[in-house]
Amino acid sequence: MASPESTETVPGWHFTLHAQEPLTQEQCDVLAGLDSFADGYVSLMQTPDVESSFVCYFEADSLMDAMKRALARFDDLPGVLIRSIELDACSFDHNGLATASVVPLAARPRASL
């Protein structure tokens, strides 16, 4: 975190971790009891028997540091393997990573309800 005297802000990173396999009921029960997942920085999104993913938000100096902090929490969750990490579109805009080759957030199609 930035010191109280500093005017620099620490970037906030939004990303999604995709599990290799859907969580089992036993893994969900273990997850529910873990303090390391109770702070809201990593939240389970699940379609039972289809897919499990974890939406993450961390403040860190770099995306790599944010991902390391998120992945370290899985040491407490046996048998859950992460197969991929998806960078959330708002992280591009929020952290000044948007370039001419990145579709602007406002131009991205939204799902209709």
Protein Blocks (a to p, Z undefined) as FASTA:
>chain_A
ZZfkbmbdcdddddddddfbdcdfklmmmmmmpmklmnopaccdddehkbccdddddddf
bfklmmmmmmmmmmmmghiacfbdcddfklmmmnopacfklccfklpccddZZ
